[in-house]
Amino acid sequence: MFVLSNNSSVANNFIAELRDANIQVDSMRFRRNMERIGEIFAYEISKTLIYIETEFETPLGTAVVPIIQEQPVLATILRAGLPLHQGLLNFFDKADSAFIAAFRQDTKGGGFTIVKEYVSSPDLNHKVVIISDPMLATGQSIVLSCKELLQQYEIRQLHIVSVIASTEGVAHVRANLPHAKLWLGAIDDEMTTKAYIVPGLGDAGDLSFGQKDG
């Protein structure tokens, strides 16, 4: 597990702005900060990939540069994951993408279940897959989504990227997806009774794209 906030870096500035209620009113800045963190995660994850030395002709000679042998596939959970996904895509700019529609549906008694509507994905067999969701609260959405992909495909490596996670969500993911590598911006200890992370940052989808109806 890799946690950005465990070390001092400019990433902490972006996370702080994402949390700041006064800055959150600027949805474009919120999306851009999500995108920036996605770029930082892409750089960190890139260090774990396989590289192959490749020759390139320059105007003055030949240069040998280690190049990523195979691009990962980037997956995200709609709609909140789109800005984070874009940040990853900015660096892995030749990667294919997969999209998963999953959401919370309230149940009687104040609880909720995770409903998955559809998955649109390229072939993930023997691929490195990076799946992003900005908030890892209970961990149910990401576990459900990943398990479905793992049932359908023989994924070689699975990386999960979230900006803010709860300790409960991390425990749930590690218990159900023990071989996945977690890349997190920060971990918060508390959640509300409606499973929102505290202090967290609020609803990432609403802050990025406007408040949804219902």
N, C-alpha and C positions, 0 to 999 in steps of 0.2 A: 504494500500500500504506500502510495506517494501522496503527501499532503503539502501543498504549496506554502501554506501559512506557517509551517514548521520552520521555515527559513525566511530571513529578511530579504525581500526583493521588491521590485516595482509591482509585482502581482498583487501585493497587499494593498497598494493604492487603488487598484481597480476593484478589488473585493470591497474595500471600504466605501467607495462610491456606489457600488451596487447596493450596499446595505443602507446608505444614507437617505432617509426619507425626503430630505430637502432636494437632493440631486435626482431622486427617482422620478420626479415629475417630468423630467426631460427624457421621454421614451427613446429618442434617438441615441442619447448618450448612454442610456441603460443598455440598449442593444449593442452599441459599440464596445462597451466594457465587457459584456459577455463574449463578444467576438475576440477581443484582445486576449482574454483568458483562454479561449479556445486555441489561439495561436501559440500561447505559452505552453499549453499542454501538448500541442502537436510537436513542438520542438523537443520537449522532454521525452515523449513517447518515441520520437524518431531515433533516439539513442539506443533503443532496444531492438531495432529492426536489423535485418541482414543487408549488408552492403557488398557490392561487387566493383572492383577497380575497372574503370572504363577510360579508354583513350579518347581525347578530344583534340581537334586541330585548332590552334589559335592562329592569329595572323603571323606569329613569329616562331611557331614550333608546335610541339605536341605536349599536352598536359595529361597526366593520369589522375583521375578524381574518383574517389569512392562514391558510388551512386546507389540509392536504394534499389535492391534487386527486384522487389515487387511491391507495388502500392497497396496499402491497406484498403479495406472497404469501410466507409464511414456510415454509421447508422444513427438515427435520432428518433426521439419520441415527440410527435407533434402535439401542440404547436410551440410550446415553450422552448424546445430544444433547438429551434432553427438558428438563432444568432450564435449559439455555442458551436453548432454544427458548421456554420459558415466560417468561423475562426479556424476550425480544424481543416476545413476545405481550402482555406487560403494558403496553407502550407502544404498539405497533401493535395495539390491542385490537379493531379491526374487520377485521383481516386474515384471509384464508383461510389454511389450512395444508396442507402436503404432507408425507408421511412415507415414508422410504426404509429398507428393511431390508437392511443390508449388513454383512458380518462377515468376519474373517480365518479362513481354513481352512488348517490346517497341511498341509504336503506333505512327502514323503520328503526327507531331507537337511537338515531344519531350516528350510526356507523356508516360505512361505505364499502363498496366492492370495486375492484378494478375491472373495467370493461375494455376489451380490445376489439376494435372495429375491423382493421385490416393491416396487412403488411405488404409493402411493395419493395422487392429486393432483387438484386442480381444474384447469381450463383455464389454462395459463400463457402462451398466445399474447399477445404484446405487453405482458407484465406485467414489473414489477420484482420479481425473486425474490431473497430473502435465505436462503441455506442455511447451517445451522450444524452444526458438529461440534467438540466441545471440544478434541480433539487432532488436530493436523495433523502426523503422523509422516512416513511415506513420501509421503503425498499421494495414494496410489492409490485409496482409497475415495472421496474427494471428487471426484477427476477422473472416475472411472467413473460416479458418480452424476450429476454435472453433464453429462457428455457424453450420457448417456441422455436427460436432460431436454431438452438442446439439440437432439438428433436428432428428438425428438417435437414440440417446441414452438418457436415463434419468440419467444424471450425477449428483452425489450427491454434490460434491464440485469440483470447477475448480480453479487451480492455474496456473498462467502464469509466466514463468521465462525468463528474458532477462538480459544480462550483461550491455548493453548501450541502453538507450531509449531516444527519443526526447520528448519534452513537447507536441508537436502536436500528436505524436503517443499515448502517455499516455491518452490524452484527447479523442482520437478516440476510444481507447479500453474501457475506463470507460463509454463512452456514449453508446457503442454497447454491452458491456458485463458487466453490472453493478454489477452482483453478483460474478464476478471473483476476486480472490485475486492476486494482482500484486507483484512480487518479482524482484526487479531491482538492478543492481550493481551501476549505476549512471544515472543521467538524464542530457542531454545537451539541450540547448535552440534552436539551429539553425539547419537548413538543407539546402543543396544545391538545385538548381533547379531540379536536378535529384533525389532528395529525399535521399541523403546520409547525415547521421548525422554529424554535425560539433561541436566540433573537432572529436568526434567519434573515430574510429580506422581504418576505411577502410572497405574492403570487407572481412568479417570473413570467408566465404567459401574459397576464394582464398588464404588467409593467412594460413588457416589450411591445404589445400589440393592441392594448386597450381592453377595458373590462368586458368580459363576455356576458351574454344574456343568459342567466340561469346557471 
